[in-house]
Amino acid sequence: MSRFDFAKTSPALFKGLYHASTVFETEKTVPKTVVEIVKCRVSQLNACSFCLRMHRDDYLKHGGQQDKIDMLAVWRNAKDFDASERAALDWAEKLTIAADSAAIDASFEALGAHFSESQISELTTGIALINAWNRLGIAQHQRA
């Protein structure tokens, strides 16, 4: 049961956010599997089951590995993730939790070894977008 339907109650805002998400998906150079695993992790942190299920399916559809999905909650202690995925996941966590500016600075510095400046900007935009969608899903009380 939903509390409200964002698309129906605020159609212009929905269209704007949807458009931003569409532009992000068509213009990014960060690999799809990295973007989707990041969206999964952010959705876990935000406890958004609807988005987690959707992005898990997208991740797997685009060649992602089930083992990484299985280990995502404990990625820091799992051997399954490469250095670029680790940098992206760390950045996603730091921006989603956003409690420690020194940790955010350190995480940002680590990204440079794996991503260009434009890719860091893209990844940051993707993290911001999934956080927005997560919060809207939670506010609407969407469960999956």
N, C-alpha and C positions, 0 to 999 in steps of 0.2 A: 504494500500500500504506500503510495507516495503522499508526501505532505503537499507538494505542488509540482506542476510540470513546467520547468524552466522554459522549454521551447514554446509552450503555449502562453504562459503568463508574461514572458519578456521576449517576444520574438525577435526584436531588433538586436537585443543583447546576445541572444543565442546565435543569431546569424553572424554577428561580428566575431564571436569567439570561435564559431565553427569555421568561418573564413580564415581567421588567423591560423587555426589548426591545419586547414587544407593547404595554405601557403607554406607552412612549416614542412609538411609532408612532401610537397612537390619541389621545394627549393633546397633542402638540406643535402649536405655531402657526408655527414656522419653516417656510418653504416646502419642500415635498418635494424639489424639485430642488437646493436649497441643502444640505439634509441628505445627499442621495445623492452630490453632488459631493464633499462633505467626507469621506464614508465611502470614496469612491474614492481620494482623496488619502491618507488615513490608511492604507488598505490598500496603496497604493504604497510609502509610507514603511516599512511593516512587512514588505514583500515577501510579502504574502499573496495569492497569485494566485486562490484560491478566492473570497475576499470581493471582490476587485477585479472579477472577472468578474460576480459576482452583483449588485453595486451599480452597475456600469456599465449592466447590462441594466435595472435598476430606474430609474436616472436617465433613460435614453433612453425607456423606456416611459411615464414621467410628463412627457414633453415636453422633456427636456434636449437640448442640441445636441451633435452629434457633434464639431464643431470644438473644443468645450471639453474633451471627453474626449481628443481628439488632442493638445491643448496643456497638459493638466493637469500633466505633469511639469515644465513650464517656465512655469507660470501667472504668475509674477512678471514675466516678460518678454513675455507674450502680451497682446494688446489685447482678447481675447475676454471677459474677466471684468469684471463690474460691481463697484462699490465694496463692496457688501454681500457678494458672493461672495469678494472679496479679503480682507475683514475676517474672514470665517468660515474661509477656507482658512489664513490666517495664524494664527488662534487654534488651529486643528486641528494645524498643524505645531508650534507652540510647546508645546502640551500633550502631543503625541506624543513629541517629542524631549526636552522638559522639562529643558534643560541651563542655561538662562540666565534667572534670575528677573527681571532688569531687562527683558529682551525680552518675557517673559510679561506683565509689568505694562503695557508699552507696547501690546502687542497687545490686552489687555483694554480699555484706554482707547479704542482705535479702534473696538471693537465697539459702544460706546454710541451712536455716530452712526447705526447701522443697525438695531440690535436693542434691544428692551426688556429690562429686567432678567430677566423670566421667560423670554424667548427666549434670552438668554445662558445662563441656567441649563439650559434644554432643550438648547441646542447643546452645552454642556459635557457633559451627560449622554450625548448621542449620541456624542460623541467618546470618552468613557470606555467606552461599550458596544462600539463598533466596535474599539477597542484590545483589549478583553477577547476578543472573538470572533476577531480576528486572531491573537492569541497562542495561543488554543486551537487554531485551525486549523493554525498553524505547528507547535505541539507535537504535534498528531496526524499531521502530515506530509501534510496535504491539499493536493493540487495540482490545478490546473484547466487 
